[in-house]
Amino acid sequence: MPTKPWKEVWEEIKELVRSLKQVRTLCQKVPNDVLEVAEDRIVVMSHRPKKPNTPKPRVLKESDFRYVWGVLANNRVIVGVDQIKEVRGRRSIILAIVAQLPYVEGRCERRRVVVELRDP
């Protein structure tokens, strides 16, 4: 099955995230508040920052999402965050956002994130 063009997917991601106040990661269920949706990025604030008591906004660039989408489109499934090393530190929340799309399924299996393209 051919996948949607990236530009269309990115517009759907931004529209979807604009409608949400918060996104939870798939396995750890960590809430991330949506702070901003811009043309080239989405900004979130994790309720569980890497360093305790030092929350700071995390910028998720369009290029990060494009990279993850490319891996998903090529493989049809991403099992574990190790498959998307180039977006280290942002992998779980990016996968959680992508999994919100109606043609993507996201779940947690044996403490590993699984994100899979669905047939339309």
C-alpha positions as CSV (number, residue, x, y, z in Angstrom):
1,M,0.0,0.0,0.0
2,P,1.5,3.4,-0.9
3,T,1.8,5.8,2.0
4,K,0.5,9.4,2.0
5,P,2.9,12.1,0.9
6,W,4.9,13.6,3.8
7,K,3.5,17.1,3.4
8,E,-0.1,15.8,3.9
9,V,0.9,13.7,6.9
10,W,2.7,16.7,8.5
11,E,-0.4,18.9,8.1
12,E,-2.5,16.2,9.7
13,I,-0.1,15.9,12.6
14,K,-0.2,19.6,13.3
15,E,-4.0,19.7,13.0
16,L,-4.3,16.8,15.4
17,V,-1.9,18.2,18.0
18,R,-3.6,21.6,17.9
19,S,-6.7,19.8,19.1
20,L,-5.0,18.2,22.0
21,K,-3.9,19.8,25.3
22,Q,-1.7,16.9,26.2
23,V,-0.2,13.7,24.7
24,R,0.9,10.7,26.8
25,T,3.8,8.5,25.8
26,L,2.7,5.0,24.8
27,C,4.5,2.8,27.4
28,Q,5.4,5.1,30.3
29,K,2.2,7.1,30.0
30,V,4.1,10.3,30.7
31,P,2.0,13.4,30.1
32,N,3.4,16.0,27.7
33,D,1.6,19.3,27.6
34,V,1.3,20.9,24.1
35,L,2.7,24.4,24.3
36,E,3.0,25.4,20.6
37,V,2.2,24.1,17.1
38,A,4.1,26.1,14.5
39,E,4.7,25.5,10.8
40,D,8.1,23.8,11.4
41,R,7.8,22.4,14.9
42,I,5.7,21.3,17.8
43,V,6.7,22.3,21.4
44,V,5.8,20.1,24.4
45,M,6.6,20.1,28.1
46,S,7.1,16.7,29.7
47,H,5.7,16.1,33.2
48,R,8.8,13.9,33.8
49,P,11.8,15.8,32.6
50,K,15.2,14.1,32.2
51,K,16.7,16.0,35.1
52,P,14.3,16.2,38.1
53,N,12.8,19.6,38.9
54,T,14.2,21.1,35.7
55,P,11.3,21.0,33.3
56,K,12.0,22.7,30.0
57,P,10.1,22.9,26.6
58,R,11.1,20.2,24.1
59,V,11.1,21.3,20.5
60,L,10.0,18.5,18.1
61,K,11.1,19.6,14.6
62,E,9.3,18.8,11.4
63,S,12.4,17.1,10.2
64,D,12.3,14.8,13.3
65,F,8.8,13.7,12.4
66,R,9.7,13.4,8.7
67,Y,12.6,11.0,9.7
68,V,10.3,8.9,11.9
69,W,7.6,8.8,9.2
70,G,10.2,7.7,6.6
71,V,11.2,4.8,8.9
72,L,7.6,3.8,9.5
73,A,6.6,4.1,5.8
74,N,9.5,1.9,4.7
75,N,9.2,-0.7,7.4
76,R,5.4,-0.5,8.1
77,V,6.2,-1.0,11.8
78,I,8.6,0.4,14.4
79,V,9.3,-1.9,17.3
80,G,11.2,-0.2,20.1
81,V,12.8,3.3,20.0
82,D,16.1,1.9,18.9
83,Q,14.9,1.8,15.3
84,I,14.9,5.6,15.3
85,K,18.2,6.6,16.8
86,E,18.5,10.0,15.1
87,V,15.8,11.5,17.3
88,R,17.2,10.4,20.6
89,G,15.6,12.2,23.6
90,R,12.4,12.9,21.6
91,R,11.6,9.4,20.3
92,S,8.8,8.4,22.7
93,I,6.8,11.6,22.4
94,I,7.2,11.7,18.6
95,L,6.0,8.1,18.3
96,A,3.1,8.9,20.7
97,I,2.0,11.8,18.5
98,V,2.4,9.8,15.2
99,A,0.3,7.0,16.8
100,Q,-2.6,9.5,17.2
101,L,-3.1,9.5,13.4
102,P,-6.1,7.4,12.3
103,Y,-4.1,5.2,10.0
104,V,-1.4,4.4,12.6
105,E,-1.7,2.1,15.6
106,G,0.4,2.6,18.7
107,R,0.7,0.3,21.6
108,C,3.1,-1.0,24.3
109,E,4.1,-4.6,24.1
110,R,6.4,-6.1,26.8
111,R,7.5,-2.5,27.7
112,R,8.4,-1.7,24.1
113,V,6.7,0.9,21.9
114,V,5.2,-0.5,18.8
115,V,3.9,1.8,16.1
116,E,2.4,0.3,13.0
117,L,0.8,1.6,9.8
118,R,-2.8,0.3,9.3
119,D,-4.4,-0.5,6.0
120,P,-7.0,2.2,5.1
